[in-house]
Amino acid sequence: MVFEAVKRVNELVKRMSLLEENIAVETQFIKELYAKASKSMSESQHYFLNGIQASPVAKSYLLTKRGIEVVGEEAIPISTFIDEVLNFANYPKKKIEVLMVLAKHLEAMPMNLS
């Protein structure tokens, strides 16, 4: 009985590792799409990323040609920003929810990313 419990928990650990690997792959894909979207923008364009939070303090994040910007602060590289957002979402389920929000923003952007 105890051996069965250890075996079952080990199976959960394997599945969690696979899920974490999948999250990492999808995160890289999202980073690439955001970089492409940023590069395709003109200097005057921006896209408001509402619903995204990278710290306990709520800020307004804008995707621009220079990366992710917050009014009054320096631009953040896209890769760093997405890593921070996902670190703030410290559970796999929350990370997947954040990736979905990021993906939906990409879908709503008025540029061609194909």
DSSP file (Angstrom, degrees, kcal/mol; ACC not computed):
  #  RESIDUE AA STRUCTURE BP1 BP2  ACC     N-H-->O    O-->H-N    N-H-->O    O-->H-N    TCO  KAPPA ALPHA  PHI   PSI    X-CA   Y-CA   Z-CA
    1    1 A M     >        0   0    0      0, 0.0     4,-1.7     0, 0.0     5,-0.1   0.000 360.0 360.0 360.0 -47.2    0.0    0.0    0.0
    2    2 A V  H  >  +     0   0    0      1,-0.2     4,-2.2     2,-0.2     5,-0.2   0.911 360.0  53.1 -65.2 -41.9    2.8    2.5    0.9
    3    3 A F  H  > S+     0   0    0      1,-0.2     4,-2.5     2,-0.2    -1,-0.2   0.899 106.7  53.4 -58.8 -40.6    4.7    1.5   -2.2
    4    4 A E  H  > S+     0   0    0      1,-0.2     4,-2.5     2,-0.2    -1,-0.2   0.888 107.1  51.4 -62.0 -40.0    1.6    2.2   -4.3
    5    5 A A  H  X S+     0   0    0     -4,-1.7     4,-2.4     2,-0.2    -1,-0.2   0.919 111.2  47.1 -63.4 -43.8    1.4    5.7   -2.8
    6    6 A V  H  X S+     0   0    0     -4,-2.2     4,-2.5     1,-0.2    -2,-0.2   0.911 112.3  50.8 -63.7 -42.4    5.0    6.5   -3.6
    7    7 A K  H  X S+     0   0    0     -4,-2.5     4,-1.7     1,-0.2    -2,-0.2   0.917 111.4  47.5 -61.5 -43.9    4.5    5.1   -7.1
    8    8 A R  H  X S+     0   0    0     -4,-2.5     4,-1.8     2,-0.2    -2,-0.2   0.899 112.5  48.1 -67.2 -40.8    1.5    7.3   -7.6
    9    9 A V  H  X S+     0   0    0     -4,-2.4     4,-2.3     1,-0.2    -1,-0.2   0.898 108.7  54.5 -67.3 -39.4    3.1   10.4   -6.3
   10   10 A N  H  X S+     0   0    0     -4,-2.5     4,-2.1     1,-0.2    -1,-0.2   0.877 106.0  53.3 -59.7 -37.3    6.2    9.8   -8.5
   11   11 A E  H  X S+     0   0    0     -4,-1.7     4,-2.3     2,-0.2    -1,-0.2   0.899 107.6  50.6 -64.5 -40.5    3.8    9.6  -11.5
   12   12 A L  H  X S+     0   0    0     -4,-1.8     4,-2.6     2,-0.2    -2,-0.2   0.903 108.1  52.8 -61.7 -41.2    2.4   13.0  -10.5
   13   13 A V  H  X S+     0   0    0     -4,-2.3     4,-2.2     2,-0.2    -2,-0.2   0.910 109.1  49.4 -61.3 -42.9    6.0   14.4  -10.3
   14   14 A K  H  X S+     0   0    0     -4,-2.1     4,-2.1     2,-0.2    -2,-0.2   0.923 112.4  47.2 -62.0 -44.7    6.7   13.1  -13.8
   15   15 A R  H  X S+     0   0    0     -4,-2.3     4,-2.4     1,-0.2    -2,-0.2   0.878 110.9  51.9 -66.2 -37.0    3.5   14.7  -15.2
   16   16 A M  H  X S+     0   0    0     -4,-2.6     4,-2.5     2,-0.2    -1,-0.2   0.899 108.8  50.9 -65.7 -39.9    4.3   18.0  -13.4
   17   17 A S  H  X S+     0   0    0     -4,-2.2     4,-2.1     2,-0.2    -2,-0.2   0.910 110.5  49.0 -62.4 -42.3    7.7   18.0  -14.9
   18   18 A L  H  X S+     0   0    0     -4,-2.1     4,-2.4     2,-0.2    -2,-0.2   0.908 110.8  50.4 -63.7 -42.1    6.2   17.5  -18.4
   19   19 A L  H  X S+     0   0    0     -4,-2.4     4,-2.4     2,-0.2    -2,-0.2   0.914 109.8  50.4 -61.7 -43.4    3.7   20.3  -17.8
   20   20 A E  H  X S+     0   0    0     -4,-2.5     4,-2.0     1,-0.2    -1,-0.2   0.881 109.9  50.5 -63.7 -38.0    6.6   22.6  -16.7
   21   21 A E  H  X S+     0   0    0     -4,-2.1     4,-2.1     2,-0.2    -1,-0.2   0.916 110.5  49.6 -64.0 -43.4    8.5   21.7  -19.9
   22   22 A N  H  X S+     0   0    0     -4,-2.4     4,-2.5     1,-0.2     5,-0.2   0.894 109.0  51.9 -62.6 -40.6    5.4   22.5  -22.0
   23   23 A I  H  X S+     0   0    0     -4,-2.4     4,-2.4     1,-0.2    -1,-0.2   0.908 108.9  51.1 -62.1 -41.9    4.9   25.8  -20.2
   24   24 A A  H  X S+     0   0    0     -4,-2.0     4,-2.0     2,-0.2    -2,-0.2   0.899 110.4  48.9 -62.6 -41.6    8.6   26.7  -21.0
   25   25 A V  H  X S+     0   0    0     -4,-2.1     4,-1.9     2,-0.2    -2,-0.2   0.936 113.9  45.0 -64.2 -46.9    8.1   25.8  -24.7
   26   26 A E  H  X S+     0   0    0     -4,-2.5     4,-2.5     1,-0.2    -2,-0.2   0.850 109.8  56.3 -67.3 -34.1    4.9   27.9  -25.0
   27   27 A T  H  X S+     0   0    0     -4,-2.4     4,-2.5    -5,-0.2    -1,-0.2   0.925 107.1  48.9 -61.9 -44.4    6.6   30.8  -23.1
   28   28 A Q  H  X S+     0   0    0     -4,-2.0     4,-2.2     2,-0.2    -2,-0.2   0.899 110.6  51.1 -62.3 -40.7    9.4   30.9  -25.6
   29   29 A F  H  X S+     0   0    0     -4,-1.9     4,-2.1     2,-0.2    -2,-0.2   0.923 110.7  48.1 -61.7 -45.7    6.9   30.9  -28.5
   30   30 A I  H  X S+     0   0    0     -4,-2.5     4,-2.6     1,-0.2     5,-0.2   0.904 109.6  53.5 -62.7 -42.2    5.0   33.8  -26.9
   31   31 A K  H  X S+     0   0    0     -4,-2.5     4,-2.4     1,-0.2    -1,-0.2   0.921 108.5  49.7 -58.5 -44.3    8.2   35.7  -26.4
   32   32 A E  H  X S+     0   0    0     -4,-2.2     4,-2.2     1,-0.2    -1,-0.2   0.905 111.4  48.4 -62.7 -42.0    9.1   35.3  -30.1
   33   33 A L  H  X S+     0   0    0     -4,-2.1     4,-2.5     2,-0.2    -1,-0.2   0.899 111.6  49.2 -66.4 -40.4    5.7   36.5  -31.2
   34   34 A Y  H  X S+     0   0    0     -4,-2.6     4,-2.6     2,-0.2    -2,-0.2   0.898 110.5  50.8 -65.8 -39.2    5.8   39.5  -28.9
   35   35 A A  H  X S+     0   0    0     -4,-2.4     4,-2.4    -5,-0.2    -2,-0.2   0.918 111.6  48.3 -62.6 -42.5    9.3   40.4  -30.2
   36   36 A K  H  X S+     0   0    0     -4,-2.2     4,-1.5     2,-0.2    -2,-0.2   0.909 112.0  49.0 -63.6 -42.8    8.0   40.1  -33.8
   37   37 A A  H  < S+     0   0    0     -4,-2.5     4,-0.5     1,-0.2    -2,-0.2   0.915 111.6  49.7 -63.4 -42.9    5.0   42.3  -32.9
   38   38 A S  H >< S+     0   0    0     -4,-2.6     3,-1.3     1,-0.2    -2,-0.2   0.924 109.7  50.1 -61.9 -45.8    7.3   44.9  -31.3
   39   39 A K  H 3< S+     0   0    0     -4,-2.4    -1,-0.2     1,-0.3    -2,-0.2   0.796 106.8  56.2 -64.7 -28.5    9.7   45.0  -34.2
   40   40 A S  T 3< S+     0   0    0     -4,-1.5    -1,-0.3    -5,-0.2    -2,-0.2   0.566  90.5  96.6 -81.6  -7.2    6.7   45.5  -36.6
   41   41 A M  S <  S-     0   0    0     -3,-1.3     2,-0.1    -4,-0.5    23,-0.1  -0.482  73.4-124.8 -83.1 151.6    5.5   48.6  -34.8
   42   42 A S    >   -     0   0    0     -2,-0.2     3,-0.9     1,-0.1    23,-0.4  -0.414  35.2 -99.9 -81.4 169.3    6.3   52.2  -35.8
   43   43 A E  T 3  S+     0   0    0      1,-0.2    22,-0.2    -2,-0.1    23,-0.1   0.810 123.9  48.1 -60.5 -30.0    7.9   54.5  -33.2
   44   44 A S  T 3  S+     0   0    0     20,-0.1    -1,-0.2    21,-0.0     2,-0.2   0.583  94.4  94.0 -90.3  -9.7    4.5   56.1  -32.5
   45   45 A Q    <   +     0   0    0     -3,-0.9    20,-0.5     2,-0.0     2,-0.3  -0.493  45.1 164.9 -83.3 152.2    2.5   52.8  -32.1
   46   46 A H        -     0   0    0     -2,-0.2     2,-0.4    18,-0.1    18,-0.2  -0.973  24.7-145.6-156.0 160.0    1.9   51.1  -28.8
   47   47 A Y  E     -A   63   0A   0     16,-1.9    16,-3.2    -2,-0.3     2,-0.4  -0.991  20.5-131.2-133.0 124.8   -0.4   48.4  -27.5
   48   48 A F  E     -A   62   0A   0     -2,-0.4     2,-1.2    14,-0.2    14,-0.2  -0.615  11.6-153.4 -77.9 123.3   -1.9   48.5  -24.0
   49   49 A L    >   -     0   0    0     12,-2.9     3,-1.0    -2,-0.4    12,-0.4  -0.633  22.2-177.6 -97.5  75.2   -1.4   45.2  -22.2
   50   50 A N  T 3   +     0   0    0     -2,-1.2     3,-0.1     1,-0.2    10,-0.1  -0.417  63.5  30.4 -73.5 150.9   -4.3   45.3  -19.7
   51   51 A G  T 3  S+     0   0    0      1,-0.3     2,-0.5    -2,-0.1    -1,-0.2   0.510  90.6 118.7  82.2   4.8   -4.8   42.5  -17.2
   52   52 A I    <   -     0   0    0     -3,-1.0     2,-0.4     7,-0.1     7,-0.3  -0.893  38.6-178.6-106.9 132.2   -1.0   41.8  -17.1
   53   53 A Q        +     0   0    0     -2,-0.5    35,-0.1    -3,-0.1     5,-0.1  -0.993  18.1 172.9-134.5 128.4    0.8   42.1  -13.8
   54   54 A A  S    S+     0   0    0     -2,-0.4    -1,-0.1     3,-0.3     4,-0.1   0.402  73.1  18.7-111.4  -1.6    4.5   41.6  -13.2
   55   55 A S  S    S-     0   0    0      2,-0.2     4,-0.1     4,-0.1    -1,-0.1  -0.957  88.0 -93.8-157.1 170.0    4.7   42.8   -9.6
   56   56 A P  S    S+     0   0    0      0, 0.0     2,-0.6     0, 0.0    -1,-0.0   0.768 106.4  78.8 -63.7 -23.1    2.5   43.4   -6.5
   57   57 A V  S    S-     0   0    0      1,-0.0    -3,-0.3    -3,-0.0     2,-0.2  -0.771  88.6-125.7 -89.2 123.2    2.2   47.1   -7.6
   58   58 A A        +     0   0    0     -2,-0.6     2,-0.3    -5,-0.1    -5,-0.1  -0.499  38.0 171.2 -70.5 130.8   -0.3   47.6  -10.5
   59   59 A K        -     0   0    0     -7,-0.3     2,-0.7    -2,-0.2    -7,-0.1  -0.907  37.0-113.1-134.4 162.1    1.2   49.3  -13.5
   60   60 A S        -     0   0    0     -2,-0.3    11,-0.5    11,-0.1     2,-0.4  -0.891  34.4-160.0 -98.8 116.4    0.1   50.1  -17.0
   61   61 A Y        -     0   0    0     -2,-0.7   -12,-2.9   -12,-0.4     2,-0.4  -0.807   5.8-166.8-101.3 136.3    2.3   48.1  -19.5
   62   62 A L  E     -AB  48  69A   0      7,-2.5     7,-3.0    -2,-0.4     2,-0.6  -0.978  17.2-139.0-122.5 132.7    2.6   49.1  -23.2
   63   63 A L  E     +AB  47  68A   0    -16,-3.2   -16,-1.9    -2,-0.4     2,-0.2  -0.809  40.0 161.5 -84.4 125.7    4.1   47.0  -25.9
   64   64 A T  E >   - B   0  67A   0      3,-3.4     3,-1.3    -2,-0.6   -18,-0.1  -0.763  57.8 -89.1-134.1 179.7    6.2   49.4  -28.1
   65   65 A K  T 3  S+     0   0    0    -20,-0.5     3,-0.1   -23,-0.4   -22,-0.1   0.777 127.4  52.0 -61.8 -27.1    8.9   49.2  -30.7
   66   66 A R  T 3  S-     0   0    0      1,-0.3     2,-0.4   -23,-0.1    -1,-0.3   0.470 121.7 -99.7 -90.4  -3.1   11.4   49.4  -27.8
   67   67 A G  E <  S-B   64   0A   0     -3,-1.3    -3,-3.4    10,-0.1     2,-0.5  -0.964  75.0 -12.0 123.8-141.5    9.9   46.6  -25.8
   68   68 A I  E     -BC  63  76A   0      8,-2.8     8,-3.7    -2,-0.4     2,-0.4  -0.873  69.2-169.3-101.4 129.7    7.5   46.8  -22.8
   69   69 A E  E     -B   62   0A   0     -7,-3.0    -7,-2.5    -2,-0.5     2,-0.4  -0.906  19.4-164.3-123.8 148.7    7.2   50.3  -21.3
   70   70 A V    >   -     0   0    0     -2,-0.4     3,-2.5     3,-0.3    -9,-0.1  -0.995  44.6 -98.8-123.1 132.7    5.7   51.8  -18.2
   71   71 A V  T 3  S+     0   0    0    -11,-0.5   -11,-0.1    -2,-0.4     3,-0.1  -0.268 110.2  15.3 -54.1 129.1    5.2   55.6  -18.3
   72   72 A G  T 3  S+     0   0    0      1,-0.3     2,-0.3     0, 0.0    -1,-0.3   0.448 114.3  87.4  86.4   1.0    8.1   57.2  -16.4
   73   73 A E  S <  S-     0   0    0     -3,-2.5    -1,-0.3     1,-0.0    -3,-0.3  -0.835  83.6 -92.4-127.0 165.7   10.3   54.1  -16.5
   74   74 A E        -     0   0    0     -2,-0.3    -4,-0.2     1,-0.1     2,-0.1  -0.392  52.6 -91.6 -72.6 154.6   12.8   52.6  -18.8
   75   75 A A        -     0   0    0     -6,-0.1    -6,-0.2    -2,-0.1    -1,-0.1  -0.375  37.3-140.4 -65.0 145.2   11.7   50.1  -21.4
   76   76 A I  B     -C   68   0A   0     -8,-3.7    -8,-2.8    -3,-0.1    -1,-0.0  -0.911  23.7-108.9-106.8 132.7   11.9   46.4  -20.3
   77   77 A P     >  -     0   0    0      0, 0.0     4,-2.6     0, 0.0     5,-0.2  -0.352  28.7-122.4 -57.7 142.6   13.1   43.8  -22.8
   78   78 A I  H  > S+     0   0    0      1,-0.2     4,-2.7     2,-0.2     5,-0.3   0.902 110.4  52.1 -56.0 -46.2   10.1   41.6  -23.8
   79   79 A S  H  > S+     0   0    0      1,-0.2     4,-2.2     2,-0.2    -1,-0.2   0.910 111.4  47.0 -58.9 -43.9   11.8   38.4  -22.7
   80   80 A T  H  > S+     0   0    0      2,-0.2     4,-2.5     1,-0.2    -1,-0.2   0.918 111.8  51.1 -64.1 -44.4   12.6   39.9  -19.3
   81   81 A F  H  X S+     0   0    0     -4,-2.6     4,-2.6     2,-0.2    -2,-0.2   0.938 111.0  46.6 -59.8 -48.7    9.0   41.2  -18.9
   82   82 A I  H  X S+     0   0    0     -4,-2.7     4,-2.4     1,-0.2    -1,-0.2   0.897 111.7  51.9 -64.4 -39.2    7.4   37.9  -19.8
   83   83 A D  H  X S+     0   0    0     -4,-2.2     4,-2.1    -5,-0.3    -1,-0.2   0.920 111.3  47.8 -60.2 -43.0    9.7   36.0  -17.4
   84   84 A E  H  X S+     0   0    0     -4,-2.5     4,-2.0     2,-0.2    -2,-0.2   0.901 110.4  51.4 -64.9 -41.4    8.8   38.5  -14.6
   85   85 A V  H  X S+     0   0    0     -4,-2.6     4,-1.4     1,-0.2    -1,-0.2   0.922 113.1  45.0 -61.1 -44.1    5.1   38.1  -15.3
   86   86 A L  H  < S+     0   0    0     -4,-2.4    -1,-0.2     1,-0.2    -2,-0.2   0.828 110.1  53.9 -73.1 -30.5    5.4   34.3  -15.2
   87   87 A N  H  < S+     0   0    0     -4,-2.1    -1,-0.2     1,-0.2    -2,-0.2   0.866 106.7  52.9 -67.8 -34.5    7.5   34.4  -12.0
   88   88 A F  H  < S+     0   0    0     -4,-2.0     2,-1.3     1,-0.2    -2,-0.2   0.840 101.3  63.2 -67.1 -33.4    4.7   36.5  -10.4
   89   89 A A  S  < S-     0   0    0     -4,-1.4    -1,-0.2    -5,-0.2     6,-0.2  -0.722  75.9-179.9 -89.0  86.0    2.2   33.8  -11.4
   90   90 A N        +     0   0    0     -2,-1.3    -1,-0.1     4,-0.1    -3,-0.1   0.327  50.6  70.0 -83.3   8.3    3.9   31.2   -9.2
   91   91 A Y  S  > S-     0   0    0      1,-0.1     4,-2.6    -5,-0.1     5,-0.2  -0.948  82.2-122.5-121.7 145.9    1.7   28.2   -9.9
   92   92 A P  H  > S+     0   0    0      0, 0.0     4,-2.3     0, 0.0     5,-0.2   0.886 113.1  51.7 -52.9 -42.4    1.5   26.2  -13.2
   93   93 A K  H  > S+     0   0    0      1,-0.2     4,-2.0     2,-0.2     5,-0.1   0.920 112.0  46.3 -62.2 -42.5   -2.3   26.8  -13.6
   94   94 A K  H  > S+     0   0    0      2,-0.2     4,-2.5     1,-0.2    -1,-0.2   0.886 109.8  54.3 -67.4 -38.4   -1.7   30.6  -13.1
   95   95 A K  H  X S+     0   0    0     -4,-2.6     4,-2.6     2,-0.2    -2,-0.2   0.909 108.6  48.8 -60.5 -42.3    1.2   30.5  -15.6
   96   96 A I  H  X S+     0   0    0     -4,-2.3     4,-2.0    -5,-0.2    -1,-0.2   0.901 110.2  51.4 -65.0 -40.2   -1.1   28.9  -18.2
   97   97 A E  H  X S+     0   0    0     -4,-2.0     4,-2.1     2,-0.2    -2,-0.2   0.912 110.6  48.7 -61.9 -42.2   -3.7   31.6  -17.5
   98   98 A V  H  X S+     0   0    0     -4,-2.5     4,-2.7     1,-0.2    -2,-0.2   0.915 109.2  52.2 -64.8 -43.4   -1.1   34.3  -18.0
   99   99 A L  H  X S+     0   0    0     -4,-2.6     4,-2.6     1,-0.2    -1,-0.2   0.882 108.6  52.0 -59.6 -37.3    0.1   32.7  -21.2
  100  100 A M  H  X S+     0   0    0     -4,-2.0     4,-2.6     2,-0.2    -1,-0.2   0.914 109.1  48.9 -65.5 -42.4   -3.5   32.7  -22.4
  101  101 A V  H  X S+     0   0    0     -4,-2.1     4,-2.0     2,-0.2    -2,-0.2   0.932 112.7  48.3 -61.9 -44.9   -4.0   36.4  -21.6
  102  102 A L  H  X S+     0   0    0     -4,-2.7     4,-1.9     1,-0.2    -2,-0.2   0.911 112.0  49.4 -61.1 -42.4   -0.7   37.2  -23.5
  103  103 A A  H  X S+     0   0    0     -4,-2.6     4,-2.2     1,-0.2    -2,-0.2   0.895 108.9  52.2 -64.4 -40.3   -1.9   35.1  -26.4
  104  104 A K  H  X S+     0   0    0     -4,-2.6     4,-1.7     1,-0.2    -1,-0.2   0.858 106.8  53.5 -66.4 -34.1   -5.3   36.8  -26.5
  105  105 A H  H  X S+     0   0    0     -4,-2.0     4,-1.1     2,-0.2    -1,-0.2   0.927 108.2  50.2 -63.2 -43.3   -3.5   40.2  -26.6
  106  106 A L  H >< S+     0   0    0     -4,-1.9     3,-0.6     1,-0.2     5,-0.2   0.913 109.0  51.9 -59.3 -41.9   -1.5   39.0  -29.6
  107  107 A E  H 3< S+     0   0    0     -4,-2.2    -1,-0.2     1,-0.2    -2,-0.2   0.845 110.4  48.8 -62.7 -34.2   -4.7   37.9  -31.3
  108  108 A A  H 3< S+     0   0    0     -4,-1.7    -1,-0.2    -5,-0.1    -2,-0.2   0.626  85.0 108.7 -83.8 -13.6   -6.2   41.4  -30.7
  109  109 A M  S << S-     0   0    0     -4,-1.1     2,-0.1    -3,-0.6   -62,-0.0  -0.403  73.3-130.2 -67.6 139.9   -3.3   43.3  -32.1
  110  110 A P  S    S+     0   0    0      0, 0.0     2,-0.3     0, 0.0    -1,-0.1   0.106  76.3  93.4 -80.7  26.6   -4.0   45.0  -35.4
  111  111 A M  S    S-     0   0    0     -5,-0.2     2,-0.7    -2,-0.1   -74,-0.1  -0.830  79.9-111.1-119.1 159.0   -0.8   43.6  -37.1
  112  112 A N        +     0   0    0     -2,-0.3   -72,-0.0     1,-0.1     0, 0.0  -0.779  35.5 169.3 -89.7 114.0   -0.1   40.6  -39.1
  113  113 A L              0   0    0     -2,-0.7    -1,-0.1     1,-0.2   -76,-0.1   0.223 360.0 360.0-108.3  12.6    2.1   38.2  -37.2
  114  114 A S              0   0    0      0, 0.0    -1,-0.2     0, 0.0    -2,-0.0   0.503 360.0 360.0 -79.5 360.0    1.9   35.1  -39.5
